[in-house]
Amino acid sequence: MTVASTVLPRVPRTARRPALVLVAHGSRDPSAVAETRRVAAMVAAARPDLDVHPAHLGLNAPLLPEVLAALDGPAVLVPLLLGRGHHAKVDLPAALAAAPRLTGAVAAPLGPDPLLTELLLLRLAQAGVRPGDGPVVLAAAGSRDPQAAADTEAQAALLAARLGVPVRPGYVTGAGPGVAATAAGLAALGAGPVAVAGYFTAPGDFARLAAAAWDGPATAPLGAHPLLVRLLLARYAAAAARLPAHPPALLAATS
């Protein structure tokens, strides 16, 4: 795995498989940066045939433009993002377009997806919440983009189908109801204690604010886990298959 610093040497791409650039949002919280690096290390361990490069959209090194400037050849940007917000739809394609030495593609964001449902169920179980115990708030960062909200709502529906209880999104920022307001609305249903499922890829301020918004069980963020690695590699393979001379059989994810 290549870990970039603020000034990166150029890395020629001679392998047949495109590089995997894992793009996180960036955070002032050191634990979020550490978690991103753990995820990147797990991806590299699962696919030692790939060059894996962690990158950040802001706040932390290595920044995405620096990573892309150090690469030649094919690359796939895999966002460590949970929906189709501005970063996924605008910032990542723009960064790739500004890197003329790359032939690349931007993978779809992670959510919604059944693998995230499985990981959310695991985090809920770790917080002592079992299917049928009571309603759940799917606590997300929030976005003004309606497609991002639709993705969060779709993930909530997937989780509700597995839990057998109402699951509604609640947001820390942006448009839409807040975590506390959503939890209060669910509590009014009288269907059991309300839990908060943190829909965040890493720890940080948003995850802490979501957990503190309601006096009830709250999960840890999704974090570094083999299920997340499987999903990231699936997104990589789907995007890389769109590149010339990279058929799906060559790029199939393994775990």
SVG drawing of the C-alpha trace seen along z (x, -y; Angstrom):
<svg xmlns="http://www.w3.org/2000/svg" viewBox="-47 -22 57 36">
<polyline fill="none" stroke="black" stroke-width="0.4" points="0.0,0.0 1.3,-3.4 0.9,-6.1 1.5,-9.6 3.1,-12.5 2.6,-16.2 5.1,-15.9 4.9,-12.7 7.2,-11.1 5.7,-10.1 4.6,-6.4 4.6,-4.8 1.7,-2.3 3.0,0.8 0.7,3.4 -2.4,4.5 -4.8,3.7 -5.8,0.0 -4.7,-1.6 -7.3,-1.8 -7.5,-5.3 -9.6,-5.2 -11.0,-8.7 -12.2,-9.8 -13.7,-13.1 -11.0,-14.1 -11.5,-15.1 -9.9,-17.1 -10.3,-14.0 -7.1,-11.9 -9.2,-8.8 -11.0,-9.3 -7.7,-9.5 -6.4,-6.4 -9.6,-4.5 -9.3,-5.4 -5.7,-4.1 -6.9,-0.9 -9.5,-0.5 -6.9,-1.1 -4.6,1.5 -7.4,4.1 -8.1,3.5 -4.5,3.8 -4.2,7.0 -7.3,8.5 -6.0,7.6 -2.2,7.6 -2.2,7.5 -3.6,3.9 -1.8,0.6 -4.0,-1.0 -3.6,-4.7 -5.6,-6.4 -6.5,-10.1 -8.6,-12.8 -10.8,-15.5 -9.6,-18.0 -8.0,-18.6 -5.6,-15.6 -2.6,-14.5 -2.4,-13.0 -4.8,-15.2 -6.5,-13.7 -4.9,-16.0 -1.4,-15.1 -2.1,-11.4 -3.5,-11.6 -0.5,-13.8 1.8,-11.0 0.1,-8.3 0.4,-7.3 -1.9,-5.0 -5.3,-3.6 -6.9,-4.3 -10.2,-4.0 -11.4,-6.5 -13.4,-4.6 -15.2,-7.1 -15.4,-6.2 -18.7,-8.0 -22.3,-6.8 -24.4,-8.6 -24.6,-10.6 -23.8,-14.0 -21.7,-16.9 -18.4,-15.2 -19.3,-12.0 -21.0,-13.7 -18.8,-16.8 -15.6,-16.9 -14.3,-13.4 -14.9,-13.6 -13.4,-17.1 -10.2,-15.8 -9.9,-13.0 -10.4,-15.2 -7.6,-17.5 -5.2,-14.6 -4.3,-14.3 -1.8,-11.4 -4.5,-9.1 -7.1,-7.0 -9.7,-6.6 -13.2,-6.1 -15.0,-7.1 -16.8,-4.3 -20.3,-4.6 -20.6,-5.6 -21.0,-2.8 -24.7,-3.2 -27.3,-2.0 -26.2,1.7 -27.1,4.9 -23.5,5.3 -24.0,2.0 -27.2,3.5 -25.2,6.5 -22.6,4.2 -25.2,2.0 -26.9,5.1 -23.5,6.2 -22.9,2.8 -26.4,2.8 -25.8,6.2 -22.6,5.0 -24.6,2.1 -27.0,4.7 -29.8,4.1 -31.6,7.1 -34.1,7.3 -37.5,6.4 -36.3,4.6 -37.6,1.2 -37.4,-1.5 -34.0,-2.7 -32.7,-6.1 -30.3,-5.8 -28.1,-8.7 -26.3,-10.3 -24.2,-13.3 -26.9,-15.0 -26.8,-16.7 -28.8,-19.3 -28.6,-17.0 -32.0,-15.1 -30.2,-12.1 -28.0,-11.8 -31.2,-11.9 -32.8,-9.3 -29.8,-7.0 -30.0,-7.3 -33.7,-6.6 -33.1,-3.5 -30.5,-2.3 -33.0,-2.8 -35.5,-0.8 -33.1,2.1 -32.3,2.0 -36.0,1.9 -36.7,5.0 -34.1,6.9 -34.9,5.6 -38.7,5.8 -39.1,2.4 -39.4,-1.2 -36.1,-2.8 -36.0,-6.4 -33.1,-8.7 -32.0,-11.5 -29.4,-14.0 -26.6,-15.8 -26.4,-18.6 -28.1,-19.7 -31.7,-19.3 -34.0,-16.9 -35.0,-16.1 -32.3,-15.9 -31.4,-12.8 -33.1,-13.9 -36.4,-14.9 -36.4,-11.6 -35.8,-9.6 -38.6,-11.5 -41.0,-10.8 -40.2,-7.1 -40.5,-7.0 -44.0,-8.4 -45.0,-5.3 -44.7,-3.3 -43.0,-0.4 -40.1,0.0 -36.9,-1.8 -35.3,-3.8 -31.7,-3.1 -29.4,-5.1 -27.4,-3.4 -24.4,-5.6 -24.3,-5.7 -20.7,-6.9 -17.6,-5.3 -15.3,-6.5 -15.4,-8.1 -15.5,-11.9 -17.6,-14.8 -20.7,-13.8 -20.6,-10.3 -20.3,-11.7 -23.0,-14.2 -25.4,-11.5 -24.7,-9.2 -25.2,-12.0 -28.5,-13.3 -30.6,-10.6 -30.6,-8.8 -30.6,-5.3 -28.3,-2.6 -26.0,-4.0 -23.7,-2.1 -20.1,-2.7 -19.5,-3.9 -19.2,-1.3 -15.4,-1.4 -12.8,1.0 -14.4,4.4 -14.3,7.2 -17.8,6.4 -16.8,2.8 -13.7,4.1 -15.9,6.4 -18.1,3.5 -15.2,1.3 -13.7,4.0 -17.0,4.6 -17.3,0.9 -13.8,0.9 -14.4,3.9 -17.6,2.4 -15.9,-0.9 -12.7,0.7 -14.6,2.9 -15.7,-0.2 -12.1,-1.0 -10.5,0.2 -8.7,3.6 -9.8,4.3 -12.5,7.1 -14.5,8.0 -12.8,11.4 -9.4,9.7 -10.8,7.3 -13.1,9.5 -12.8,8.7 -11.6,11.3 -11.8,11.4"/>
</svg>
